[in-house]
Amino acid sequence: MSFLRVPFFAFLIFFSFGAEHLNGQQTLYQLFVASGGAFSDPTDFVSVAAYSPQNQSTSFIGEIRTQAVQDVLIDGGKMYITATDSLVVFDLETNQRTNSVAISGARYATAYNDLLFVSIQYPETSNFLKVFDKNTLIQTASISEISGEAAAMVVHENKLYVAVPGDWTSTIGKLAVLNATDGTFIEEIDLSTSGAGIHDVFIYNNKILSVNRSPWGGTTGTLTLFDPLTKLISHHIFPYHIGKGIGIHNHQLYLSINNGIGTIDLESWQVTDDTLVSDPGSSSFIYFADIVLDTLNSRLFATTTDYFSMGEGLIFNLNGAQTGSFEAGISAEALALDYRTMSSLGELEYSQLNIFPNPATTTIQIANNSDETFETIKVFDAHGQLVKFIGGELAKNSVDVSELGSGIYFIVVTTEGSDDILTKFIKQ
């Protein structure tokens, strides 16, 4: 198996790690690593482990008896894993497997309120999105209107945006739009041949940004920006082979470029660094299996593998320097960060900032005890993905959170003195 079986005690569930760029405040988090094992060995099943950045240890959590893993989602104290033909749930308070359901072609998972959306790929040939009650895993809908195999998803202002690359023969890309509150289909947007390979989607400046992966052997890659308000579409082409979109931090998109890790400035639409982290060895069939961006602590966690004999976990700072490593099994293709905390979240206050009401339903007020004005306000979900950005004159004390799903969120406020202040709130 891919990970050493060692006891995983309840008191190890949450770890604190200092985020120095946030004025020494403590961010509690851990990294989940799901490995598919050696593809050539049908008895090497998916294994799931947790890595603690604080004590640099890896602990086994569980096994899923299938051979490949697609995605790990952390939501509301539960871990949802899509693994080829299964959707499996672990309770993170007990580290026990609590539920599972068979899903042919399961790919990526996204939660919003009480719904869980799962995108579908081959061997299925229709109904490329399925909707479940996330608490019971009872299927509530199967979306027939999506025209091809679906990939990553993102929720923005109560709508679910689904990347639709289609199968390997498709020469165009599409973006499906659904009502995130009930899963009803709204429309499918044709992104033309420039959208071919659409796979990863993000929110940037209240627009939908897609990373359109280059085909095998391709020498160019495309990013697409879709404005939900105006329906305008813009494509940006780069002379590089583009792979996985990793995440956005300070206007920089982190993504796979020429099998390594690079960055693109989303204000200038120029490549900032095409070799932030070098290709791990694709000429010897060693590739990055998955990469996640830790936005709250400014680092990257990555796994490398040759898919049959080795796997390794690597930690980089945002300058591309390796700062550590962690245990990872063969084909560790799904990573997820968990920033939850066991402490009660009532009226929270960190040094100069507090949020009220907390919990909130529609609007939050940010009280700043200093005289400095806000330059930017960023809202991150519980796994560190940017879900809302407010800058310039719009960065006021009141923030509309009505479109966010229920759960824990982090707010990072940048003041005119360039200080980052972190706090958090619960959206009901």
C-alpha positions, 0 to 999 in steps of 0.5 A: 500500500501507499502509506505506512499504517500508523495510529491517527489519534483524534488530538492530531486532527488539527495543527497550528502553524504560524503564518508570519506574513499575517502578523504572527497569527496562527492558522490551523490546518493540515494537508490531506493526501490521496494516492491511487497507488501503482497503476500496474498493481490491481491490489494497490488500492487508494489510500488516504493520509494526513500530513501535519506541517507542524510536526512534519508527520504523516498519518494513515486515515483509510483505504478505498478499494479502487485503483485511482483517485480524482479529487478530495473535497473538505467541507463542513467537517467531512472529507469527500473523495471521488475515486474512479467509480466511488464517492466516499465520505470520511468524518474528520472528527473521528477519521471514520468512513461514514458513507459511500455511493457508487458513481461511474466516471466520478471526477470532481466534487464541489459543495454548496449548502446542502448539495454536493455536485460531482462532475462525470467523465468516461466511461459515461456518455451522458448526464455529465453532472450529478447532484447529491444531498451532501449529508445522505449521499442520496442523488437528487438530480442528474443533469442531462443538458451538459453536452460533454464530459465535465471537469472542475467547478466553482460557485459564484453568486449562487451559480455553479460554473462547470468546465466542459472539455468534452472527451479527448476528441473535442475541439471546443470548450464550453462552460455550463451554468447551473443554479447552485441552490437547487442544481437546475440547469441554466445555460451552456456557453460555447467558448469556441476552439480557444476554450478547448481543453477547459479544465480548471475554473477560478473566480477572479475580480468577480469573473470566471477564469478558466485554465484550458489545458494544452493537448498532448504535444501542444506548444501553446495554452489559453486562459479564458475570462468570462464576465457573468454580467456582460457575457463577454468572453476574452481569450489570452494565448501563451506560447507554453504548454499549459497544464493544471491551474493551481490557484490565485494569489496577489493577482498571480495565477499559479499553474503548470507550465511546460511540466513545471510550475509557473506564474501568470500576472492576471493584471498584465496577462504576461508570464511572470515566471515560466520556471518558478519550479522546474519540471521534476523529470518528465523526460524520465516519466516523472511528473507532478501528480497534484499541486495545491496553493496554500494562500494563507501561508504562501506556500505550495504543496506538490506530489511527484510520481512515475505512476508505477514505482515512486511518489514524493511530496514536496513543499515550496515557498512562493519564490520556488525554493523547496522548503521541505518534503512529506510522505506521499504514495505512488500516484498521489493525484489528489491533495486538499488543505483543511483550515478548520478549527476546533475552537468555538467561533463566536465573536472573533477578534484578531488584534485590530479586526473583528467581524459582526454579526458572526455567524452571518447570513447576508452582510458582515461588518468589519471593524478596524481598531486602527485608523488605516483604511482598507486597500483590499478585502479577500474572502477565502473558503475553508480550503484556501480558495479565493471566493471574493475579492474587493479592491480600491474604493469598493473595499469598505467596512461592509461586505455582502456574503449572501451568495456564499454557501454555508461554512467557515470563511477567512477574510484577509484585509490589506491596509494602506500600510500594507499589513495583512490582517486575518480573521474568520466568520461563519456563513449560515 
